[in-house]
């Protein structure tokens, strides 16, 4: 399973963030000088990658705010060549990426010297842009005010970038052959991001798309923009969403709308905000509850087959020409149950017997493939 919008700790940063959050990201890079191994050493990454492999993860998109290609090549040399990795960049690192001539899908320079000329597992990913904030901080940019707007400086949240700034970043990335992953949680942020994609011709994804209008769901499909979504967030955000977005909750985590409208869905984790666990994401997409309550807006649920398909990076069922990324299970994810609650519980505990990446076993007892 490929995990989108997932990164090893710490939490990924944004393109232009103000206030305390911006100060935190500016300070984070200095912490390792004070605390030693802060969870970003090659050995820490290796442990995280091995843990992911044990859950059936074969690849991830790294949205970490870090040293870029040089850091990843060093990790590769130190034994982190376990899964497929797509390294993203933020606006601050864009100049370096462009100076290296890297396009989305290119193998990072130096990989051939470490693991051989045919190793395509470590690639350039997208430019990451954080265009608005989050639900909990009431900074996600919405078309209507929050229910507790009287307490807020910005009653409907606000964008992190102007429309001109967003378009300029998309234009620059698109001209250089980079896809763009745009964090947009509120419905106004989603609409603005789609306008920027349409204007510039850029390709890529909306990350999160937590609240959308039906028209923007259809527009996403028309533009060919992926929805990179994290179903486990709906388990954590259910109660707060009902409180501060109220009736708009019916448009939150609208997976059924998007799939029916023809949007390509990519399920992910947003680790470490939610666990890097594909089965938790799949169960949340199918069951839409984490307790004894009824599924939250069950009309937006996916079937098991749909959730699994959205977790395979577009490859689907194994066939000739596939890259040899396989997960063997000790139970049937399609097993029938009398309720979605039983089905969700079954999926959350799905036992993984073995994981292969590019034909090589990375978890469990196995033999080389091919």
Phi, psi and omega in degrees: 000136176267140180249119179264149181057037176244145179213153170291157182305149007268187179298140182286156187255179186244175184285317179209103185237136181256176174067204185299324182296317178296321178296321178299312181295325178294327182275337190303317185300339182273348187294326184298333179289343182260326188246005179074233180286102183266017181096006181244010177287160176305322181293325177293319177297318180299317178298318180295319180294320178293322176297318178297317180300324180293342177263002179093014178278129178252348180194160178215159172257119184268110177258026178294150176264091191218198185277006172078213188301321181298319178297315183291324177296320177298317178297319180301318179294332184264021173095013178270013179278068185250309184243175170282136182228132170248118183271124177269172171226156171257176182304325181296332180259004186295321180301317180296316179299316181292325179294331177276354180070025184278134174245156177304127181100346177288142172290137182295143181298137179099345181298319182300327180287338183266309187236011172107157187290345183257008181275112180248021187280339182249105189235163171285134177256220186263169162282129178258131178233132174257104190270341175213191186261232186221167178294310187298325180271000183058032179250356171297135188274117187243160177283336180231157182295156172292157180296331177256037186299337181297342181266356192252145174291323178241098190302332180245022186074188181202157176282154174275340180227150172287166177301321180294319179294319180295314179297320181297319178294317179296318180299316182294316180295315182298319180297332182267002178085021178258137167286165180233132174251109186254113174293119178213113183259313179282159184293329177292322178294319178298314181298316180294321179296318180295322176298319179294319176298316181296320183291321187265342185078007180295156180243160176145227191215158162261123179269123178091299181044050191290324174230126182225152168274154182298325178296323179285330172299315179292324179293323177302317179294317181299324181277349182072031179265128179289153170252106178268104192240157184234090187302330182297337178296331182293334178291320181280328190264357186306305187291317180294322179299315178298328182284315189251344173249345172049239187297342178289352180299337178292345179254015182259139183050052188276062185296320181295314176307307187296317180294316179295330180279353177096015177283138173284120179263138174231110180280142179211191190246325190062033179301142007264015178297319168238156182300145176282077187220105183296332183286328173295317179296315180296315179298320180293322179293328182273315187267323179058038174199150178240008183214201184280356180287159177298157176307137181279114185048062181300343177295345179261008183286157174257160169280166177301316181299319180293318180293321177295317180298326180280002182247010186244020175058030176086358184278327179069212184292143180300135181203166177305137181096349177289158189278008179078028175260111188227148174232124178258132184249152176262012178207165184265112180293342181268008181304140183274143178223162182283340182217157176292334177296315177295320179296316179299317179298320178297315181294322182296334182254022185301121182277128179262126181271321182199150178229133178240140174232123183054038177082359182254136177289128177243353174204141176082164177287130181196177178239159176297141181259149171072000000 
